[in-house]
Amino acid sequence: MSASDDPRRVHFQSPEYLVERLDAVADLFDRDRTDLLVEAIREYLEETADSEPFQERVAAQYYDGQIEFETVKQLVGAETAQRLRLLKADIEDEPLDLAAPDDTDIYGDDATTVDDAADQ
C-alpha cells in the first residue's frame, strides 16, 4: 500500500435520510458504509475526470497558470496531463520567424479556372 492509499479519516455532515438510505444499502449487500462511500466517491471522480467539460476546465486553468501540473495529473490522469503539458509548451513557444509570402504565383501556368455558371 502506497502512502497515497493510506486511510484518512474524513468527517462530514449529510442529511439524515441519505445516511439511513446508505445504511440500508450497506445492510442489503452486507457491506460496510465506509466501503460504499469510498466506492461512490471513486466512481464519481472517474466519471467526472472523463467528462469533456471537466477536462476543458482543467485545461483552461492549467494554461492560465491557476493550477500546477501535479494537480492536473490528479484531476485527469497522467496521460491527459502529459498531453496538456505538451500543448501548453507548444502554445507558449515563440512563433516561427517566417518571411512574409512574396507575390510568386505558386500555380505557374498550370492554373485552372472554374466556371461557376456551369454549376447552376
N, C-alpha and C positions, 0 to 999 in steps of 0.2 A: 504494500500500500504506500503510495507516494504521499508527500506532505500535503498536496492539494486534495487528496482523498480522505484525509483525517476528518473525523466527525467534528462538527462545530455546533454548539448549542445556539439555537435561534429562538427568540421569544417574540411572538406577535399576537395581536388580538384579531379575532374573527367573529363574525356573527354566530350566535349560538346554534342557529338552525344548520349552518354549514358543518360545524363540529359534530353535531348529532348525526347528520347525514353521512359524514365521513366515517364516524364510528360504526354506523350501521353497515356500510360497505365493507369496512375492515372485518367486522364480525362475519359477514356473509362469505367472504373469501378466506377467513381465518388468517388474516394478515395484521400486521401492526400499523397503527395510524401513521407513525413516522415514515414507514416504508411507502405507504400510499402517497403521502405528501411529497416525499423526495422524488418518487416516480412521476407524479403530476408536474412538479417543477421542471424536472429534466425534459419531459415531453414538450412542455410549453416553450422552454428555452430553445430546444432543437427546431421546433416548428417556427418560432419567431425568427431565429437566425437564418432559416432558409427562405424567408419571405423577401420578395424584391423590394417592397417599400422600406423594410428594416435595413437591408443591405445598402440601399441608396442613402439612407440617413446616416449610417455609419461612414460610408464613403465621403459624403459631404463634410461631416465633422472632422474626419481624418485629413482631408485635403485642406481644410481651413485651419488645421493645427489645433483643434479643440480637444482631440483625443490622441493618445500615443499609440504606436504600433502594437505594443503588448496588449493594450486594451482591445484593439481591433481583433487580434488573434483570439482573445477570449470570447468576443462577441460573435464572430462569423467563422472562426476556424482558421487554421494555419494556411491552407491552400488559397482561400479567398483573400486573406490578409496579405499574402505574398503578392497576389495579382494586383491588389490595390496599391501596395508599396511600389511595384514596378510602374504602374500607371502614374502615380504621384511623381516619381522620379522623372518620367517622360514629360509630364506637364510642366515641372519646374525647370527642365532642361532649357538651355538657351536655344532660340530658334536658329535654324541653319542660315548661314550668311550667303544667300544666293543672289546673284546679279539679277536685275530686272530683265525680263524677256526682251529680246530685240525684235525687230519687225520682220524677221525672216519668215518666209512663207513655208510652213512645215509640210504642206502638201505638194509643193512644187507644181509641176504640170499635170499631176495625177488627180487634181481636184475635180470632184463631180458635183454638179448642181442638181437639185431636186426640184421638180415641177409640182408645187402644191396643188395647182388647179386640176391635175390629173387624178388626185386622190378624192376630190369632192364630187 
